[in-house]
Amino acid sequence: MQEGAAGGSILERGNISIRQFAILSALFVIGDTILYVPASVARQSMHNAWISGLVAMAAGLCIAALFGLLVKRFPGMTLIDIGRQTLGSWLGTAVGIVFVMFFLIDSGTVLWEVGDFMVTHTMPETPIQSFLILFMLVVVMGFRLGIGTVVRSAEILFFWVIVLFFLLVMLLTPEMDTKRMLPLYQSSPNPVLRGALLLTGYYFESVILIMVMPAIRGNRGIVRSYLAGTAIGSFILTLTVLMCILVLGAPLTEMQLFTTYVLAKKISIGSFLERIEVVMASIWYFTLFFKLYVCYYATVVGTSQLLKIKDYKLLSLPLAVIVVVTSLLVVPNIAYFSLTIQKYWWAYTATLGFILPLLLLGAGLFRKKEAPKGGKKRNRHIPNTNSGQERGQETK
């Protein structure tokens, strides 16, 4: 399993603790979702968007439990290894190529979101390509330093993400109005379910975290840390959606692309503490960085395993260039992102982040049932081998 799981020395092993993986999972789940999704959910379920958040939170925990079962069934293995072990060399490699393309497209999409946010709200006259290249260089630098270094920095920055987020909640409390949540009753549950489905689509992306499993020290507690990270991240997302409804109201929420940035603009304490949205934006820079890092890490490691390249760092710069180009090809403009990607992203991620892992888990369980039969056949030859050795010893 060691050789198959790592393909030699291409993976860093034992650099992440269980606690660090839970933090990385939480940051990954928050990722770009906190910036874009509240508007999409409100567009579907309006003032009941927070209910969609709760439904999606429950679904996200179920999804994390499924991924936990897959990790428990194949400890210390990446999705590429799992595909090859359950489906065979040829079909497993084909599935691995599909997964790597998924990682690449996800990396490009997240990177484009960074550039789009910077161009829209920070430096509108600067070409988006400048931000894509600069941010990608930071990710490559972190990648070459090693995942252990990046995860240790995640422990420090996670504290500030939590502090800044709850500071945002407290400062917005005077602007909240529970009347904006009314009426709670819907004539049909379909709008709430559609909103929950859009948000759940981002939880399917958590399958990418399986690519960092070989770097975790030990196997005990991985499932719990997976669930804990998902629970923390989904709670923050649900609370964000609720704040958007309480402060902005459903009509204004669905009209804004960067809803949480607009939320931060609403902060005004005694006409003294104002215009601190740029400080609050550091939350999104941190979470976007770690999500992009995990997606990029999965792309490089997956490609290294498919090509059987032991020194995966050789691919870091070429694949970084490909990610930048992919971001511009996958998302040509903001209209395409809003009308196509946000609308159908859940179907894409459900296929690659739920159905395909479920098939791998089913194939693994099927092979496990077949294993005892093969084991009995092998046991028949053991007595003959031992008896031959004993006869040889008697002859001597």
C-alpha positions as CSV (number, residue, x, y, z in Angstrom):
1,M,0.0,0.0,0.0
2,Q,2.9,2.4,0.7
3,E,4.2,2.1,-2.9
4,G,0.7,2.3,-4.4
5,A,-0.4,5.1,-2.2
6,A,2.6,7.3,-2.8
7,G,4.0,6.1,-6.1
8,G,7.5,6.4,-4.6
9,S,8.4,9.6,-2.9
10,I,6.1,12.1,-4.6
11,L,4.1,12.8,-1.5
12,E,4.9,14.5,1.8
13,R,4.0,12.2,4.6
14,G,3.3,12.9,8.3
15,N,3.5,16.7,8.1
16,I,-0.1,17.4,9.2
17,S,-1.7,16.7,12.5
18,I,-5.4,15.8,12.9
19,R,-6.1,19.3,14.4
20,Q,-4.4,21.0,11.5
21,F,-6.4,19.0,9.0
22,A,-9.7,20.1,10.7
23,I,-8.5,23.8,10.4
24,L,-7.6,23.3,6.8
25,S,-11.0,21.7,6.1
26,A,-12.8,24.6,7.7
27,L,-10.9,27.2,5.7
28,F,-11.4,25.2,2.5
29,V,-15.2,25.0,3.1
30,I,-15.4,28.7,3.7
31,G,-13.2,29.5,0.8
32,D,-14.8,31.5,-2.0
33,T,-18.3,30.5,-0.8
34,I,-18.6,33.2,1.8
35,L,-18.0,35.8,-0.9
36,Y,-20.3,34.7,-3.7
37,V,-22.9,32.3,-2.6
38,P,-25.3,34.3,-0.3
39,A,-26.6,36.2,-3.3
40,S,-27.2,33.0,-5.3
41,V,-29.0,31.4,-2.4
42,A,-31.2,34.5,-1.8
43,R,-32.0,34.6,-5.5
44,Q,-33.7,31.2,-5.1
45,S,-35.2,31.2,-1.6
46,M,-35.4,34.9,-0.8
47,H,-35.9,35.7,2.9
48,N,-35.8,32.0,3.7
49,A,-32.2,31.7,2.5
50,W,-31.0,31.0,6.0
51,I,-33.2,27.9,6.1
52,S,-31.5,26.8,2.9
53,G,-28.2,27.3,4.7
54,L,-29.3,25.0,7.5
55,V,-30.5,22.3,5.1
56,A,-27.2,22.6,3.1
57,M,-25.3,22.4,6.4
58,A,-26.9,19.0,7.2
59,A,-26.2,17.8,3.7
60,G,-22.6,19.0,4.0
61,L,-22.1,16.9,7.1
62,C,-23.5,13.9,5.4
63,I,-21.2,14.4,2.5
64,A,-18.2,14.8,4.8
65,A,-19.2,11.5,6.5
66,L,-19.2,9.8,3.1
67,F,-15.7,11.1,2.3
68,G,-14.7,10.0,5.8
69,L,-15.9,6.4,5.0
70,L,-13.8,6.5,1.8
71,V,-10.7,7.7,3.7
72,K,-11.3,5.0,6.4
73,R,-11.6,2.3,3.7
74,F,-8.4,3.5,1.9
75,P,-6.1,5.0,4.6
76,G,-3.2,7.1,3.4
77,M,-4.3,7.0,-0.2
78,T,-5.2,9.8,-2.7
79,L,-8.1,9.7,-5.1
80,I,-5.7,8.6,-7.9
81,D,-4.6,5.6,-5.8
82,I,-8.1,4.7,-4.8
83,G,-9.2,4.7,-8.4
84,R,-6.4,2.4,-9.5
85,Q,-6.9,0.0,-6.7
86,T,-10.7,-0.3,-7.1
87,L,-11.1,0.0,-10.8
88,G,-7.8,-1.4,-12.1
89,S,-4.9,0.3,-13.9
90,W,-6.5,1.5,-17.1
91,L,-10.0,2.5,-15.8
92,G,-8.5,3.8,-12.6
93,T,-6.0,6.0,-14.6
94,A,-8.9,7.4,-16.7
95,V,-10.8,8.3,-13.5
96,G,-7.7,9.9,-12.2
97,I,-7.4,12.1,-15.3
98,V,-11.0,13.2,-14.7
99,F,-10.2,14.1,-11.1
100,V,-7.1,16.1,-12.1
101,M,-9.1,18.0,-14.6
102,F,-11.6,18.8,-11.9
103,F,-8.8,20.0,-9.6
104,L,-7.4,22.2,-12.4
105,I,-10.8,23.8,-13.3
106,D,-11.5,24.4,-9.6
107,S,-8.1,26.0,-9.2
108,G,-8.7,28.3,-12.2
109,T,-12.2,29.3,-11.0
110,V,-11.0,30.2,-7.5
111,L,-8.0,32.1,-8.9
112,W,-10.3,34.1,-11.2
113,E,-12.6,35.0,-8.3
114,V,-9.6,36.5,-6.5
115,G,-8.7,38.6,-9.6
116,D,-12.3,39.7,-10.1
117,F,-12.8,40.8,-6.5
118,M,-9.6,42.9,-6.7
119,V,-10.5,44.5,-10.0
120,T,-14.0,45.3,-8.9
121,H,-13.4,46.7,-5.5
122,T,-9.7,47.5,-5.0
123,M,-7.9,48.5,-8.2
124,P,-10.4,48.7,-11.1
125,E,-7.9,50.1,-13.6
126,T,-5.4,47.3,-13.1
127,P,-5.6,44.3,-15.6
128,I,-7.0,41.2,-14.0
129,Q,-4.0,39.2,-15.3
130,S,-1.7,41.1,-12.9
131,F,-3.6,39.9,-9.9
132,L,-3.9,36.3,-11.2
133,I,-0.1,36.1,-11.7
134,L,0.8,37.7,-8.4
135,F,-1.6,35.6,-6.3
136,M,-0.5,32.4,-8.1
137,L,3.1,33.2,-7.4
138,V,2.3,33.3,-3.7
139,V,0.6,30.0,-3.9
140,V,3.6,28.4,-5.7
141,M,5.9,29.8,-3.1
142,G,3.8,28.2,-0.4
143,F,3.7,24.9,-2.3
144,R,7.5,24.8,-2.7
145,L,7.9,25.5,1.0
146,G,5.9,22.4,1.7
147,I,2.3,21.6,2.9
148,G,3.5,21.4,6.5
149,T,4.6,25.1,6.4
150,V,1.4,26.2,4.8
151,V,-0.8,24.3,7.3
152,R,1.1,25.8,10.3
153,S,0.4,29.2,8.9
154,A,-3.2,28.2,8.6
155,E,-3.3,27.6,12.3
156,I,-2.3,31.2,12.9
157,L,-4.5,32.8,10.3
158,F,-7.5,30.7,11.2
159,F,-7.6,32.5,14.6
160,W,-7.8,35.9,12.9
161,V,-10.4,34.7,10.4
162,I,-12.6,33.7,13.4
163,V,-11.9,37.0,15.3
164,L,-12.6,39.2,12.3
165,F,-15.8,37.3,11.4
166,F,-17.3,37.6,14.8
167,L,-16.2,41.2,15.0
168,L,-18.2,41.7,11.8
169,V,-21.2,40.0,13.4
170,M,-21.0,42.2,16.5
171,L,-20.5,45.4,14.6
172,L,-23.5,44.7,12.4
173,T,-25.9,43.8,15.2
174,P,-27.4,47.3,15.4
175,E,-28.3,47.0,11.7
176,M,-30.1,43.7,12.0
177,D,-33.9,43.6,11.7
178,T,-35.8,40.3,12.2
179,K,-38.7,41.6,10.2
180,R,-36.7,41.0,7.1
181,M,-37.0,37.3,7.8
182,L,-40.7,37.3,7.5
183,P,-42.8,35.5,6.4
184,L,-41.2,32.2,7.4
185,Y,-43.9,30.1,5.7
186,Q,-43.4,29.1,2.1
187,S,-46.3,27.7,0.0
188,S,-43.8,25.2,-1.4
189,P,-40.5,23.9,-0.1
190,N,-39.0,24.0,-3.6
191,P,-37.4,27.5,-3.4
192,V,-35.6,26.5,-0.1
193,L,-34.4,23.2,-1.6
194,R,-33.1,24.9,-4.7
195,G,-31.2,27.4,-2.6
196,A,-29.8,24.5,-0.4
197,L,-28.8,22.6,-3.5
198,L,-26.7,25.6,-4.8
199,L,-24.9,25.8,-1.5
200,T,-24.4,22.1,-1.2
201,G,-22.7,22.1,-4.5
202,Y,-19.7,23.8,-2.9
203,Y,-19.6,21.2,-0.1
204,F,-19.0,18.5,-2.8
205,E,-15.7,20.2,-3.5
206,S,-14.4,18.9,-0.2
207,V,-13.6,15.6,-1.9
208,I,-10.3,17.4,-3.0
209,L,-9.2,17.3,0.6
210,I,-8.7,13.5,0.2
211,M,-5.6,14.4,-1.9
212,V,-3.8,15.6,1.3
213,M,-4.5,12.4,3.3
214,P,-1.0,10.9,2.9
215,A,0.4,13.9,4.6
216,I,-1.6,13.4,7.8
217,R,0.1,11.8,10.8
218,G,-1.7,8.6,11.7
219,N,-5.3,7.5,10.8
220,R,-7.1,7.9,14.1
221,G,-9.5,10.8,14.2
222,I,-9.4,11.7,10.5
223,V,-13.2,11.2,10.1
224,R,-13.9,13.4,13.2
225,S,-11.6,16.1,11.9
226,Y,-13.2,16.0,8.5
227,L,-16.6,16.4,10.1
228,A,-15.4,19.1,12.6
229,G,-13.9,21.2,9.8
230,T,-17.0,20.9,7.7
231,A,-19.2,21.8,10.6
232,I,-17.2,24.9,11.5
233,G,-17.1,26.1,7.9
234,S,-20.8,25.4,7.1
235,F,-21.8,27.1,10.4
236,I,-19.9,30.3,9.4
237,L,-21.5,30.2,5.9
238,T,-25.0,29.7,7.3
239,L,-24.5,32.6,9.8
240,T,-23.3,34.7,6.9
241,V,-26.4,34.1,4.9
242,L,-28.5,34.9,7.9
243,M,-26.7,38.2,8.5
244,C,-27.2,39.1,4.8
245,I,-31.0,38.6,5.2
246,L,-31.2,40.5,8.6
247,V,-29.0,43.4,7.5
248,L,-29.6,43.9,3.8
249,G,-32.9,42.0,3.2
250,A,-33.5,39.5,0.5
251,P,-34.1,41.9,-2.4
252,L,-30.8,43.7,-1.9
253,T,-28.9,40.5,-1.1
254,E,-29.8,38.9,-4.4
255,M,-28.8,42.0,-6.3
256,Q,-25.2,42.1,-4.9
257,L,-22.4,39.9,-6.3
258,F,-20.0,40.4,-3.3
259,T,-22.7,40.4,-0.6
260,T,-20.4,40.1,2.4
261,Y,-18.3,43.0,1.2
262,V,-21.5,45.1,1.0
263,L,-22.2,43.9,4.6
264,A,-18.9,45.3,5.8
265,K,-19.7,48.7,4.2
266,K,-22.7,48.9,6.5
267,I,-20.6,49.1,9.6
268,S,-20.9,52.5,11.3
269,I,-20.3,53.0,14.9
270,G,-21.0,56.6,16.1
271,S,-19.8,58.0,12.7
272,F,-16.3,57.1,13.9
273,L,-15.7,53.5,13.0
274,E,-16.5,53.3,9.3
275,R,-15.2,52.1,6.0
276,I,-13.4,49.1,7.4
277,E,-14.5,46.8,4.7
278,V,-10.9,46.5,3.3
279,V,-9.8,45.2,6.7
280,M,-12.7,42.7,6.7
281,A,-11.7,41.7,3.2
282,S,-8.6,40.0,4.7
283,I,-11.0,37.2,5.8
284,W,-11.7,36.4,2.2
285,Y,-8.1,36.7,1.1
286,F,-7.0,34.1,3.7
287,T,-9.8,31.6,2.9
288,L,-9.4,32.0,-0.8
289,F,-5.6,31.4,-0.5
290,F,-6.0,28.1,1.4
291,K,-8.7,26.8,-0.9
292,L,-6.7,27.7,-4.0
293,Y,-3.6,26.1,-2.4
294,V,-5.4,22.8,-1.7
295,C,-6.8,22.7,-5.3
296,Y,-3.4,23.5,-6.8
297,Y,-1.7,21.0,-4.5
298,A,-4.2,18.3,-5.6
299,T,-3.5,19.2,-9.3
300,V,0.3,18.9,-9.0
301,V,0.2,15.8,-6.8
302,G,-2.4,14.1,-9.0
303,T,-0.5,14.9,-12.2
304,S,2.7,13.6,-10.6
305,Q,1.1,10.3,-9.7
306,L,-0.5,9.9,-13.2
307,L,2.9,10.6,-14.9
308,K,4.9,8.7,-12.2
309,I,7.1,11.7,-11.5
310,K,8.8,11.3,-8.1
311,D,9.9,15.0,-7.7
312,Y,6.5,16.7,-7.9
313,K,8.0,20.1,-7.4
314,L,9.2,20.0,-11.0
315,L,5.6,20.5,-12.1
316,S,4.9,23.4,-9.8
317,L,5.8,26.3,-12.2
318,P,4.4,24.7,-15.4
319,L,1.1,23.8,-13.8
320,A,0.9,27.3,-12.2
321,V,1.0,28.8,-15.7
322,I,-1.7,26.4,-16.8
323,V,-3.9,27.4,-13.9
324,V,-3.6,31.1,-14.8
325,V,-4.5,30.3,-18.4
326,T,-7.3,28.0,-17.3
327,S,-8.8,30.8,-15.1
328,L,-9.1,33.1,-18.1
329,L,-10.5,30.3,-20.3
330,V,-13.0,28.8,-17.9
331,V,-14.4,32.2,-16.8
332,P,-14.3,34.6,-19.7
333,N,-16.3,37.4,-18.0
334,I,-18.5,38.1,-15.0
335,A,-21.7,37.6,-17.0
336,Y,-20.7,34.0,-17.8
337,F,-19.7,33.4,-14.2
338,S,-23.1,34.6,-12.8
339,L,-25.4,33.1,-15.4
340,T,-23.6,29.8,-16.1
341,I,-21.0,28.7,-13.5
342,Q,-23.0,29.8,-10.4
343,K,-26.2,28.3,-11.8
344,Y,-24.9,24.9,-12.8
345,W,-21.8,24.5,-10.5
346,W,-23.8,22.2,-8.2
347,A,-24.4,19.7,-11.0
348,Y,-20.8,19.6,-12.0
349,T,-19.5,19.2,-8.5
350,A,-22.1,16.6,-7.6
351,T,-21.0,14.4,-10.5
352,L,-17.3,14.5,-9.6
353,G,-17.5,15.2,-5.9
354,F,-20.3,12.8,-4.9
355,I,-21.4,10.3,-7.6
356,L,-17.8,9.3,-8.6
357,P,-16.5,9.0,-5.0
358,L,-19.6,7.0,-4.2
359,L,-18.9,4.6,-7.1
360,L,-15.3,4.2,-5.8
361,L,-16.5,3.4,-2.3
362,G,-19.0,0.9,-3.7
363,A,-16.3,-0.7,-5.9
364,G,-14.0,-0.9,-2.8
365,L,-16.7,-2.6,-0.7
366,F,-17.4,-5.1,-3.5
367,R,-13.8,-6.0,-3.8
368,K,-13.6,-6.4,0.0
369,K,-16.3,-9.0,-0.2
370,E,-14.5,-10.9,-2.9
371,A,-11.2,-10.9,-1.0
372,P,-11.9,-13.8,1.4
373,K,-12.6,-16.1,-1.6
374,G,-9.2,-15.3,-3.1
375,G,-7.6,-15.7,0.3
376,K,-8.9,-19.3,0.7
377,K,-7.5,-20.2,-2.7
378,R,-4.1,-19.0,-1.7
379,N,-4.2,-20.8,1.6
380,R,-4.4,-24.2,-0.1
381,H,-0.8,-23.8,-1.4
382,I,0.7,-22.9,2.0
383,P,0.7,-26.4,3.5
384,N,2.5,-27.9,0.4
385,T,5.2,-25.2,0.5
386,N,5.8,-25.8,4.2
387,S,5.9,-29.5,3.9
388,G,8.4,-29.3,1.1
389,Q,10.6,-27.2,3.2
390,E,10.3,-29.7,6.1
391,R,11.2,-32.6,3.8
392,G,14.3,-30.7,2.6
393,Q,15.4,-30.2,6.2
394,E,14.9,-33.9,7.0
395,T,16.9,-34.9,4.0
396,K,19.8,-32.7,5.2
